[in-house]
Amino acid sequence: MMVGMTATELRAVQAPLKQRYRDDPTTALITLRADGELGSGVSCSVQTGQALVNAGLHPGTGGDGLSACSGDMLLQALVACAGVTLSAVATSLELTVTGSVHAEGDLDFRGTLGVDREAPVGFQEIRLRFDLSTDATEEQLATLTRLTERYCVVYQTLAHPPSLRVTRTGSPA
């Protein structure tokens, strides 16, 4: 269960939202945004809403290790979303769960560095793991895991990629 929130409190907060989305599905469609500013060297500063993150190359591609790696940030987003989703589902199911969430992914830097045109660019495999302490039954834990997978936005986005397009503005000087 989420600290400081009961299943009843969670339902009370979410019930009017769910009803509004049922009554007018267009209100459920939102656009999230992320913005960054190109920085010095090979970097990009990203505003997270809580702090400014300076992203740069991973040391395996020539970075100095002082900037956040976007691959790490992707895994961190997965961990954050899965952790919050698991906590909300546990609260809704009235399960007491503590523990940790871990993600790891495998990259082949030959692809992103153009060393081998056959090597993929991007993660080849991502593994998400929950290390939980709970008095829940195995059946309850299976339900918790299934519902967490089902309702985690980042997990579902990675599992079922959306259409993606790139645009550009600006022109040569």
For each residue, the residues with C-beta under 8 A, 3 or more apart:
1: 5 6 7 87 90 91 94 95 96 97
2: 5 10 87 88 90 91
3:
4:
5: 1 2 9 10 91
6: 1 9 10 91
7: 1 10 11 91 92 93 94
8: 11 12
9: 5 6 12 13
10: 2 5 6 7 13 14 88 91 92
11: 7 8 14 15 92
12: 8 9 15
13: 9 10 17
14: 10 11 17 18
15: 11 12 18 19
16: 19 20
17: 13 14 20 21
18: 14 15 21 22
19: 15 16 22 23
20: 16 17 23 24 27 28
21: 17 18 24 25 27 28
22: 18 19 25
23: 19 20
24: 20 21 27
25: 21 22 28 29
26: 29
27: 20 21 24
28: 20 21 25
29: 25 26
30:
31:
32:
33:
34: 46 47
35: 46 47
36: 44 45 46 47 55
37: 44 45
38: 43 44
39: 43 44 45 54
40: 43
41: 56
42: 56 57 62 63
43: 38 39 40 54 55 56 67
44: 36 37 38 39 54 55 56
45: 36 37 39 52 53 54 55
46: 34 35 36 52 53 54 55
47: 34 35 36 52 53
48: 51 52 53
49:
50:
51: 48
52: 45 46 47 48
53: 45 46 47 48 68 73
54: 39 43 44 45 46 66 67 68
55: 36 43 44 45 46 67 68 69 70 73
56: 41 42 43 44 63 64 66 67 68 69
57: 42 61 62 63 67 69
58: 61 63 69 71 72 109
59: 62 63 64 65
60: 63 107 109
61: 57 58 109 112 113
62: 42 57 59
63: 42 56 57 58 59 60 66 67 69
64: 56 59 67
65: 59
66: 54 56 63
67: 43 54 55 56 57 63 64
68: 53 54 55 56 72 73
69: 55 56 57 58 63 72 73
70: 55 73 74
71: 58 74 75 105 107 123
72: 58 68 69 75 76
73: 53 55 68 69 70 76 77
74: 70 71 77 78 105 123
75: 71 72 78 79 103 104 105 126
76: 72 73 79 80 103
77: 73 74 80 81 154
78: 74 75 81 82 103 126 128 152 154 155 158
79: 75 76 82 83 101 102 103 128
80: 76 77 83 84 154
81: 77 78 84 85 152 153 154 155
82: 78 79 85 86 101 103 128 130 148 152 154 155
83: 79 80 86 87 101
84: 80 81 87 88
85: 81 82 88 89 148 151 152 153 155
86: 82 83 89 90 97 101 130 144 148 152
87: 1 2 83 84 90 91 97
88: 2 10 84 85 91 92 151
89: 85 86 92 93 144 147 148 151
90: 1 2 86 87 93 95 96 97 144
91: 1 2 5 6 7 10 87 88 94 95
92: 7 10 11 88 89
93: 7 89 90 140 143 144 147
94: 1 7 91
95: 1 90 91 134 136 140 144
96: 1 90 134 135 136
97: 1 86 87 90 132 133 134 136 144
98: 132 133 134
99: 130 131 132 133 134
100: 130 131
101: 79 82 83 86 128 129 130 131
102: 79 128 129 130 131
103: 75 76 78 79 82 126 127 128 129
104: 75 126 127
105: 71 74 75 123 124 125 126 127
106: 123 124 125 126
107: 60 71 111 112 122 123 124
108: 111 119 120 124
109: 58 60 61 112 113 115
110: 113 115 116 119
111: 107 108 114 115 116 119 120 121 122
112: 61 107 109 121 122
113: 61 109 110
114: 111 117
115: 109 110 111 119
116: 110 111 119
117: 114
118:
119: 108 110 111 115 116
120: 108 111 124
121: 111 112
122: 107 111 112
123: 71 74 105 106 107 126
124: 105 106 107 108 120
125: 105 106
126: 75 78 103 104 105 106 123 158
127: 103 104 105
128: 78 79 82 101 102 103 155
129: 101 102 103
130: 82 86 99 100 101 102 145 148
131: 99 100 101 102
132: 97 98 99 141
133: 97 98 99
134: 95 96 97 98 99 141
135: 96
136: 95 96 97 140 141 144
137: 140 141
138: 141 142
139: 142 143
140: 93 95 136 137 143 144
141: 132 134 136 137 138 144 145
142: 138 139 145 146
143: 93 139 140 146 147
144: 86 89 90 93 95 97 136 140 141 147 148
145: 130 141 142 148 149
146: 142 143 149 150
147: 89 93 143 144 150 151
148: 82 85 86 89 130 144 145 151 152 155
149: 145 146 152 155 156 159
150: 146 147 156
151: 85 88 89 147 148 156
152: 78 81 82 85 86 148 149 155 156
153: 81 85 156 157
154: 77 78 80 81 82 157 158
155: 78 81 82 85 128 148 149 152 158 159
156: 149 150 151 152 153 159 160
157: 153 154 160 161 162
158: 78 126 154 155 161
159: 149 155 156
160: 156 157
161: 157 158 164
162: 157
163:
164: 161
165:
166:
167:
168:
169:
170:
171:
172:
173:
